[in-house]
Amino acid sequence: MPTPLVLSQNARHVKFVQSCRVCGHSYSARPKEPPLSRPALSIHETIAAAPDEVWAALTDWDNAHLWMPGIEWMRAHGDTAAGTVIGFRARGRDREAVIASLHPGRSLVLRSTQGGVTADYHYELRHIDDHTTRVGLRATCRTQGPVWAALSPVLRLAMRRADRCQLARLKLVAEAGAR
């Protein structure tokens, strides 16, 4: 269990901070929110690259395996647009996601449904200056049925552990491409 950092006496302001064992990147969770509204993962990264360069790295599906942990390959079945299906291989299985929402250069949501579990990965870019971009990732997990609902806490933990380094790895890829 992460060590809490108490920011005030109000329980809503208790913040839990953990670090990735691989890269040391910090992330936080707010356990006082209702489980269905709480994201499995919410992280941000400042990248020393222009927003268009970061967007290009984010939507370069053929190279997503460089920054998405556990992904062996990824390919778009069409242009990057809302509704486009993205095929990928993870944990030894071929899977699909769909671009559920897209605002070119600003944000996108990748949605993957496997059985009774739907995971949304919402990426958002914010222009800081001509050479700096702030990227946010909010991952959520919804379940259907009593079995999947019972497994929801485990699924959220697995998502956090698997994906907490995504933006740190995207940063390396985007900054290398910006040079």
RARABEL-V974980 format. One record per backbone hydrogen bond with DSSP energy under -0.5 kcal/mol. NH is the residue of the N-H (numbers start at 0). CO is the residue of the C=O. If there is no record, write none. Layout:
[[NH:CO] [NH:CO]]
This chain:
[[2:16] [4:14] [5:3] [6:4] [6:12] [12:9] [13:10] [14:4] [15:28] [16:2] [17:26] [19:24] [23:19] [26:17] [27:41] [28:15] [30:28] [32:29] [36:33] [37:33] [39:138] [40:138] [42:136] [44:134] [46:44] [46:132] [48:46] [52:49] [53:49] [54:50] [55:51] [56:52] [57:53] [58:54] [59:56] [60:58] [62:59] [63:60] [65:62] [66:63] [67:63] [68:66] [70:67] [71:69] [71:88] [72:88] [74:86] [76:84] [77:75] [80:78] [82:98] [83:80] [85:96] [86:74] [86:84] [87:94] [88:72] [89:92] [90:69] [92:89] [94:87] [96:85] [97:110] [98:83] [99:97] [99:108] [100:108] [102:106] [105:102] [106:102] [107:122] [108:100] [109:120] [110:97] [110:108] [111:118] [113:111] [113:116] [116:113] [117:141] [118:111] [119:139] [120:109] [121:119] [121:137] [122:107] [122:120] [123:135] [124:105] [125:133] [127:128] [127:131] [128:131] [131:128] [132:46] [133:125] [134:44] [134:132] [135:123] [136:42] [137:121] [138:40] [139:119] [141:117] [143:115] [148:144] [149:145] [150:146] [151:147] [151:148] [153:150] [154:150] [155:151] [156:152] [157:153] [158:154] [159:155] [160:156] [161:157] [162:158] [163:159] [165:162] [168:164] [169:165] [170:166] [171:167] [172:168] [173:169] [174:170] [175:171] [176:172] [177:173] [178:174] [178:175]]
